[in-house]
Structure formats: structure tokens, C-alpha cells
């Protein structure tokens, strides 16, 4: 006698899979949602840098920058390597800069719309 097993609906499992993807995407967006982290990514777009140079660029303490870097590494946007006593960081997901270009485009569009509104007043 064969044992009947409960089959999962493929649609339900796809929806559950999508929810997991949405949650992971939101985690990355949360990791990006800080001005210091945005500055770090902008600085690293031109190539790898050590913590000391990143801290100078971000105008922040090294310990504070290290915490931000850790968050960006843990979400998979940055990677690091040791070079002697220095830790060198670089973009792991360079495509993230395309996202920031899109955001800049949105900001420009908002600015144009606001300028039109001001002219109309």
C-alpha cells in the first residue's frame, strides 16, 4: 500500500521564495541607508582603499568607519583583504553603483519638479 504524501503547491512555494528574496533585498537596502555608508561606497567606486583613507574621506573616526564597513561586508556589498597590518576594502557588487546612479536620477527629477513648482508660485 502506497503512502500518500502531501504535495506543496508550486505557486505557494514560489511566493514563499519571493518573500525570502524581498527580505534579503530589504536587508541590503537597510545596510545602504546611512550617509557614511553611501560616502564609503562612493569612495570605493574608484578602487580599493584602506580603512585610514576611507575614514579621512568620510570625515569620521576609524572605529566608526570600521563598524559601517562591517555592515557593508556582512550584506555582501563589500569585500576585504589583509595587506600586512592594513585591511583593504573594495566593492564586491560593483553593480550597486548603478543603483546610486538611478537614485541620483530620481533626485534630479524631483529637483526639476520642485523648480517648476517654485516658478509657478
Backbone as a printed PyTorch tensor [residue, N CA C, xyz], in Angstrom:
tensor([[[  0.8340,  -1.1700,   0.0000],
         [  0.0000,   0.0000,   0.0000],
         [  0.8870,   1.2450,   0.0000]],

        [[  0.6490,   2.1110,  -0.9310],
         [  1.4540,   3.3220,  -1.0810],
         [  1.0290,   4.3620,  -0.0570]],

        [[  2.0270,   5.0890,   0.4740],
         [  1.7380,   6.1620,   1.4200],
         [  1.5720,   7.4550,   0.6330]],

        [[  0.4640,   8.1250,   0.9020],
         [  0.2130,   9.3980,   0.2310],
         [  1.0020,  10.4970,   0.9410]],

        [[  1.6900,  11.2790,   0.1450],
         [  2.4160,  12.4230,   0.7100],
         [  1.7240,  13.6920,   0.2650]],

        [[  1.7890,  14.6530,   1.1350],
         [  1.1600,  15.9460,   0.8220],
         [  2.0850,  16.7120,  -0.1070]],

        [[  1.5680,  17.1180,  -1.2320],
         [  2.3780,  17.8850,  -2.1790],
         [  2.1270,  19.3670,  -1.9590]],

        [[  3.2020,  20.1080,  -2.0550],
         [  3.0740,  21.5530,  -1.9110],
         [  2.7460,  22.1560,  -3.2590]],

        [[  1.9160,  23.1360,  -3.2000],
         [  1.5540,  23.8450,  -4.4210],
         [  2.7680,  24.6360,  -4.8920]],

        [[  3.1780,  24.4590,  -6.1530],
         [  4.3620,  25.1900,  -6.6490],
         [  4.2150,  26.7010,  -6.5110]],

        [[  2.9900,  27.1940,  -6.6620],
         [  2.7700,  28.6390,  -6.5710],
         [  3.0570,  29.1450,  -5.1640]],

        [[  2.6050,  28.3780,  -4.1630],
         [  2.8360,  28.7830,  -2.7750],
         [  4.3280,  28.7990,  -2.4630]],

        [[  5.0490,  27.7840,  -2.9000],
         [  6.4820,  27.7510,  -2.6090],
         [  7.2280,  28.8550,  -3.3600]],

        [[  6.7730,  29.2060,  -4.5630],
         [  7.3960,  30.3320,  -5.2880],
         [  7.1490,  31.6330,  -4.5440]],

        [[  5.9280,  31.8090,  -4.0330],
         [  5.6210,  33.0310,  -3.2880],
         [  6.4530,  33.1210,  -2.0130]],

        [[  6.6160,  31.9940,  -1.3480],
         [  7.4600,  31.9770,  -0.1460],
         [  8.8980,  32.3060,  -0.5140]],

        [[  9.3550,  31.7830,  -1.6380],
         [ 10.7000,  32.0920,  -2.1100],
         [ 10.8670,  33.5640,  -2.4250]],

        [[  9.8440,  34.1490,  -3.0330],
         [  9.8960,  35.5890,  -3.3390],
         [  9.9700,  36.4040,  -2.0620]],

        [[  9.2030,  35.9890,  -1.0440],
         [  9.2310,  36.7260,   0.2320],
         [ 10.6360,  36.7120,   0.8310]],

        [[ 11.2980,  35.5830,   0.7210],
         [ 12.6720,  35.4950,   1.2290],
         [ 13.5740,  36.4470,   0.4530]],

        [[ 13.4070,  36.4840,  -0.8650],
         [ 14.1980,  37.4040,  -1.6960],
         [ 13.9070,  38.8450,  -1.3070]],

        [[ 12.6300,  39.1910,  -1.1020],
         [ 12.2730,  40.5560,  -0.7040],
         [ 12.9240,  40.9180,   0.6340]],

        [[ 12.9150,  39.9660,   1.5630],
         [ 13.5320,  40.2160,   2.8660],
         [ 15.0320,  40.4550,   2.7220]],

        [[ 15.6920,  39.6600,   1.9000],
         [ 17.1380,  39.8200,   1.6890],
         [ 17.4400,  41.1510,   0.9850]],

        [[ 16.6020,  41.5140,   0.0200],
         [ 16.7890,  42.7990,  -0.6540],
         [ 16.6240,  43.9450,   0.3380]],

        [[ 15.6360,  43.8390,   1.2150],
         [ 15.4090,  44.8730,   2.2280],
         [ 16.5930,  44.9700,   3.1810]],

        [[ 17.2060,  43.8340,   3.5150],
         [ 18.3900,  43.8500,   4.3820],
         [ 19.5190,  44.6470,   3.7440]],

        [[ 19.7180,  44.4590,   2.4480],
         [ 20.7710,  45.2020,   1.7530],
         [ 20.4350,  46.6860,   1.7290]],

        [[ 19.1660,  47.0100,   1.4480],
         [ 18.7730,  48.4200,   1.4300],
         [ 18.9610,  49.0650,   2.7930]],

        [[ 18.6420,  48.3410,   3.8610],
         [ 18.8720,  48.8670,   5.2200],
         [ 20.3580,  49.1250,   5.4440]],

        [[ 21.1880,  48.2060,   4.9640],
         [ 22.6330,  48.3700,   5.1300],
         [ 23.1400,  49.6010,   4.3790]],

        [[ 22.5060,  49.9480,   3.2960],
         [ 22.9260,  51.1080,   2.4970],
         [ 22.3890,  52.4200,   3.0520]],

        [[ 21.4050,  52.3480,   3.9240],
         [ 20.6420,  53.5250,   4.3410],
         [ 21.3340,  54.3370,   5.4360]],

        [[ 22.5400,  54.7760,   5.1650],
         [ 23.2550,  55.6620,   6.0900],
         [ 24.2150,  56.5190,   5.2660]],

        [[ 24.2380,  57.8300,   5.5190],
         [ 25.0970,  58.7230,   4.7130],
         [ 26.5730,  58.3390,   4.7220]],

        [[ 27.0970,  57.8620,   5.8420],
         [ 28.5090,  57.4670,   5.8900],
         [ 28.7350,  56.2650,   4.9730]],

        [[ 27.8050,  55.3230,   4.9730],
         [ 27.9520,  54.1420,   4.1190],
         [ 27.8520,  54.5090,   2.6510]],

        [[ 26.9870,  55.4520,   2.3250],
         [ 26.8830,  55.9190,   0.9380],
         [ 28.2000,  56.5840,   0.5300]],

        [[ 28.7720,  57.3770,   1.4260],
         [ 30.0630,  58.0270,   1.1430],
         [ 31.1560,  56.9810,   0.9500]],

        [[ 31.1550,  55.9510,   1.7680],
         [ 32.1530,  54.8780,   1.6440],
         [ 32.0530,  54.2230,   0.2770]],

        [[ 30.8410,  53.8920,  -0.1370],
         [ 30.6500,  53.2540,  -1.4450],
         [ 31.0960,  54.1730,  -2.5690]],

        [[ 30.7890,  55.4510,  -2.4420],
         [ 31.1990,  56.4150,  -3.4540],
         [ 32.7240,  56.4800,  -3.5430]],

        [[ 33.4020,  56.4440,  -2.4110],
         [ 34.8590,  56.4910,  -2.3800],
         [ 35.4700,  55.2310,  -2.9900]],

        [[ 34.8440,  54.0920,  -2.7310],
         [ 35.3870,  52.8230,  -3.2110],
         [ 35.0680,  52.5390,  -4.6770]],

        [[ 34.2310,  53.3500,  -5.2890],
         [ 33.8930,  53.1000,  -6.7010],
         [ 35.1180,  53.2300,  -7.6050]],

        [[ 36.1270,  53.9780,  -7.1590],
         [ 37.3390,  54.1690,  -7.9570],
         [ 38.4240,  53.1510,  -7.6450]],

        [[ 38.1630,  52.2410,  -6.7170],
         [ 39.1440,  51.2110,  -6.4080],
         [ 39.2740,  50.9660,  -4.9220]],

        [[ 40.0340,  49.9460,  -4.5830],
         [ 40.1740,  49.5350,  -3.1880],
         [ 40.9210,  50.5810,  -2.3690]],

        [[ 40.5890,  50.5940,  -1.0690],
         [ 41.1870,  51.5710,  -0.1540],
         [ 41.3410,  50.9540,   1.2280]],

        [[ 42.2680,  51.5030,   2.0130],
         [ 42.4350,  51.0560,   3.3970],
         [ 41.4930,  51.8580,   4.3060]],

        [[ 41.2790,  51.3430,   5.4990],
         [ 40.3640,  51.9730,   6.4520],
         [ 40.7740,  53.4100,   6.7460]],

        [[ 42.0750,  53.6520,   6.8970],
         [ 42.5310,  55.0040,   7.2410],
         [ 42.1360,  56.0180,   6.1720]],

        [[ 42.2750,  55.6520,   4.8980],
         [ 41.8930,  56.5750,   3.8100],
         [ 40.3720,  56.7230,   3.7160]],

        [[ 39.6590,  55.6430,   3.9580],
         [ 38.1860,  55.7030,   3.9400],
         [ 37.7000,  56.6260,   5.0590]],

        [[ 38.3040,  56.5170,   6.2390],
         [ 37.9120,  57.3610,   7.3700],
         [ 38.1630,  58.8370,   7.0700]],

        [[ 39.3000,  59.1420,   6.4330],
         [ 39.5840,  60.5340,   6.0520],
         [ 38.5280,  61.0550,   5.0900]],

        [[ 38.2250,  60.2480,   4.0760],
         [ 37.2400,  60.6660,   3.0860],
         [ 35.8720,  60.8760,   3.7270]],

        [[ 35.4710,  59.9610,   4.6080],
         [ 34.1480,  60.0300,   5.2350],
         [ 34.1060,  61.0540,   6.3690]],

        [[ 35.2780,  61.6300,   6.6970],
         [ 35.3840,  62.5960,   7.7910],
         [ 34.7750,  62.0290,   9.0670]],

        [[ 35.2240,  60.8220,   9.4010],
         [ 34.7000,  60.1100,  10.5520],
         [ 35.8390,  59.3590,  11.2400]],

        [[ 35.6290,  58.9890,  12.4940],
         [ 36.6190,  58.2240,  13.2390],
         [ 36.7910,  56.8340,  12.6350]],

        [[ 37.9890,  56.3100,  12.7350],
         [ 38.2830,  54.9870,  12.1830],
         [ 37.3940,  53.8990,  12.7790]],

        [[ 37.1460,  53.9650,  14.0810],
         [ 36.3170,  52.9450,  14.7350],
         [ 34.8830,  52.9960,  14.2100]],

        [[ 34.3810,  54.1980,  13.9790],
         [ 33.0220,  54.3610,  13.4370],
         [ 32.9630,  53.8210,  12.0060]],

        [[ 33.9540,  54.1490,  11.2080],
         [ 34.0150,  53.6810,   9.8220],
         [ 34.1320,  52.1560,   9.7830]],

        [[ 34.8950,  51.5920,  10.6980],
         [ 35.0420,  50.1350,  10.7480],
         [ 33.7040,  49.4450,  10.9950]],

        [[ 32.8770,  50.0260,  11.8560],
         [ 31.5330,  49.4520,  12.0890],
         [ 30.6990,  49.5100,  10.8160]],

        [[ 30.7510,  50.6330,  10.1180],
         [ 29.9990,  50.7690,   8.8630],
         [ 30.5120,  49.7850,   7.8130]],

        [[ 31.8240,  49.6420,   7.7350],
         [ 32.4130,  48.7000,   6.7810],
         [ 31.9710,  47.2670,   7.0800]],

        [[ 31.9170,  46.9320,   8.3400],
         [ 31.4880,  45.5950,   8.7490],
         [ 30.0690,  45.3000,   8.2870]],

        [[ 29.2050,  46.2680,   8.3940],
         [ 27.8120,  46.1100,   7.9470],
         [ 27.7700,  45.9010,   6.4340]],

        [[ 28.5530,  46.6670,   5.7040],
         [ 28.5640,  46.5510,   4.2420],
         [ 29.1770,  45.2300,   3.7820]],

        [[ 30.1490,  44.7340,   4.5250],
         [ 30.7320,  43.4320,   4.1930],
         [ 29.7220,  42.3220,   4.4840]],

        [[ 29.0570,  42.4160,   5.6320],
         [ 28.1290,  41.3450,   6.0140],
         [ 26.9330,  41.2460,   5.0840]],

        [[ 26.5490,  42.3300,   4.4320],
         [ 25.4190,  42.2550,   3.4900],
         [ 25.8820,  41.8990,   2.0800]],

        [[ 27.2040,  41.7490,   1.8800],
         [ 27.7120,  41.2810,   0.6040],
         [ 28.0420,  42.3450,  -0.4220]],

        [[ 28.0330,  43.6040,  -0.0220],
         [ 28.3210,  44.6900,  -0.9520],
         [ 29.8220,  44.9500,  -1.0650]],

        [[ 30.5370,  44.7820,   0.0480],
         [ 31.9910,  44.9900,   0.0690],
         [ 32.7050,  43.6890,   0.3910]],

        [[ 33.9950,  43.6630,   0.0660],
         [ 34.8580,  42.5680,   0.4950],
         [ 36.1400,  43.1930,   1.0340]],

        [[ 36.8650,  42.4060,   1.8240],
         [ 38.0960,  42.9260,   2.4120],
         [ 39.2040,  41.8880,   2.3040]],

        [[ 40.4290,  42.4030,   2.4170],
         [ 41.5900,  41.5340,   2.4510],
         [ 42.6420,  42.2050,   3.3140]],

        [[ 43.4970,  41.3980,   3.9040],
         [ 44.5790,  41.9240,   4.7370],
         [ 45.8080,  42.1390,   3.8720]],

        [[ 46.4760,  43.2440,   4.1330],
         [ 47.7490,  43.5550,   3.4860],
         [ 48.6810,  44.0250,   4.5920]],

        [[ 49.4030,  43.0910,   5.1490],
         [ 50.2150,  43.4140,   6.3190],
         [ 49.3060,  43.6990,   7.4940]],

        [[ 49.4670,  44.8870,   8.0820],
         [ 48.6060,  45.2900,   9.1920],
         [ 47.3440,  45.9990,   8.7160]],

        [[ 47.3040,  46.3580,   7.4620],
         [ 46.1600,  47.0970,   6.9180],
         [ 45.0660,  46.1540,   6.4300]],

        [[ 43.8330,  46.6240,   6.5360],
         [ 42.7030,  45.9330,   5.9260],
         [ 42.2700,  46.7900,   4.7470]],

        [[ 42.2070,  46.1670,   3.5870],
         [ 41.8590,  46.8600,   2.3510],
         [ 40.4400,  46.4460,   1.9520]],

        [[ 39.6150,  47.4350,   1.6240],
         [ 38.2270,  47.1800,   1.2390],
         [ 38.0080,  47.5280,  -0.2230]],

        [[ 37.1070,  46.7840,  -0.8420],
         [ 36.7280,  47.0620,  -2.2340],
         [ 35.2740,  46.6570,  -2.4510]],

        [[ 34.7140,  47.1750,  -3.5360],
         [ 33.3380,  46.8180,  -3.8920],
         [ 33.3040,  45.3730,  -4.3600]],

        [[ 32.4320,  44.6090,  -3.7810],
         [ 32.2290,  43.2270,  -4.2170],
         [ 31.1280,  43.1950,  -5.2780]],

        [[ 30.1170,  44.0300,  -5.0780],
         [ 28.9900,  44.1230,  -6.0070],
         [ 29.0340,  45.4990,  -6.6630]],

        [[ 29.8620,  45.6280,  -7.6950],
         [ 30.0390,  46.9310,  -8.3540],
         [ 28.7310,  47.4760,  -8.9260]],

        [[ 27.8080,  46.5790,  -9.2220],
         [ 26.5280,  46.9990,  -9.7970],
         [ 25.7260,  47.8890,  -8.8460]],

        [[ 26.1110,  47.9170,  -7.5700],
         [ 25.4160,  48.7640,  -6.6060],
         [ 25.5340,  50.2340,  -7.0050]],

        [[ 26.5960,  50.5700,  -7.7270],
         [ 26.7740,  51.9580,  -8.1530],
         [ 25.7290,  52.3470,  -9.2000]],

        [[ 25.2480,  51.3820,  -9.9820],
         [ 24.1510,  51.6490, -10.9150],
         [ 22.8960,  52.0610, -10.1480]],

        [[ 22.6820,  51.4130,  -9.0120],
         [ 21.5460,  51.7510,  -8.1600],
         [ 21.6380,  53.2040,  -7.7040]],

        [[ 22.8480,  53.6200,  -7.3030],
         [ 23.0170,  55.0020,  -6.8570],
         [ 22.8630,  56.0000,  -8.0040]],

        [[ 23.2560,  55.6150,  -9.2040],
         [ 23.0060,  56.4760, -10.3730],
         [ 21.5150,  56.6520, -10.5840]],

        [[ 20.7550,  55.5810, -10.3960],
         [ 19.3010,  55.6480, -10.5190],
         [ 18.7210,  56.5940,  -9.4600]],

        [[ 19.2000,  56.4760,  -8.2340],
         [ 18.7230,  57.3540,  -7.1610],
         [ 19.0440,  58.8080,  -7.4790]],

        [[ 20.2390,  59.0590,  -8.0030],
         [ 20.6170,  60.4230,  -8.3850],
         [ 19.6850,  60.9450,  -9.4780]],

        [[ 19.3290,  60.0820, -10.4120],
         [ 18.3590,  60.4590, -11.4500],
         [ 17.0110,  60.8400, -10.8530]],

        [[ 16.5700,  60.0870,  -9.8630],
         [ 15.3120,  60.4090,  -9.1750],
         [ 15.4120,  61.7600,  -8.4780]],

        [[ 16.5460,  62.0240,  -7.8320],
         [ 16.7400,  63.3030,  -7.1490],
         [ 16.7230,  64.4660,  -8.1330]],

        [[ 17.3470,  64.2790,  -9.2880],
         [ 17.3340,  65.3380, -10.3110],
         [ 15.9220,  65.5920, -10.7930]],

        [[ 15.1580,  64.5280, -11.0020],
         [ 13.7770,  64.6730, -11.4410],
         [ 12.9480,  65.4210, -10.3910]],

        [[ 13.1360,  65.0770,  -9.1220],
         [ 12.4350,  65.7780,  -8.0490],
         [ 12.8170,  67.2500,  -8.0190]],

        [[ 14.1080,  67.5340,  -8.2040],
         [ 14.5640,  68.9230,  -8.2000],
         [ 13.9300,  69.7040,  -9.3430]],

        [[ 13.8430,  69.0910, -10.5340],
         [ 13.2010,  69.7570, -11.6740],
         [ 11.7260,  70.0290, -11.4010]],

        [[ 11.0520,  69.0550, -10.8100],
         [  9.6310,  69.2330, -10.4910],
         [  9.4460,  70.3210,  -9.4490]],

        [[ 10.3350,  70.3730,  -8.4450],
         [ 10.2580,  71.4170,  -7.4280],
         [ 10.5420,  72.7890,  -8.0250]],

        [[ 11.4810,  72.8490,  -8.9710],
         [ 11.7910,  74.1290,  -9.6240],
         [ 10.5740,  74.6200, -10.4020]],

        [[  9.8860,  73.7210, -11.0960],
         [  8.6750,  74.0880, -11.8180],
         [  7.6190,  74.6070, -10.8610]],

        [[  7.4740,  73.9470,  -9.7270],
         [  6.5080,  74.3720,  -8.7230],
         [  6.8490,  75.7530,  -8.2040]],

        [[  8.1230,  76.0110,  -7.9390],
         [  8.5380,  77.3340,  -7.4400],
         [  8.2810,  78.4180,  -8.4640]],

        [[  8.5210,  78.1110,  -9.7420],
         [  8.2550,  79.1050, -10.7900],
         [  6.7670,  79.4120, -10.8970]],

        [[  5.9360,  78.4210, -10.5930],
         [  4.5040,  78.5990, -10.6930],
         [  3.9310,  79.4010,  -9.5300]],

        [[  4.6640,  79.4880,  -8.4540],
         [  4.1700,  80.2090,  -7.2530],
         [  4.3410,  81.6960,  -7.4260]]])
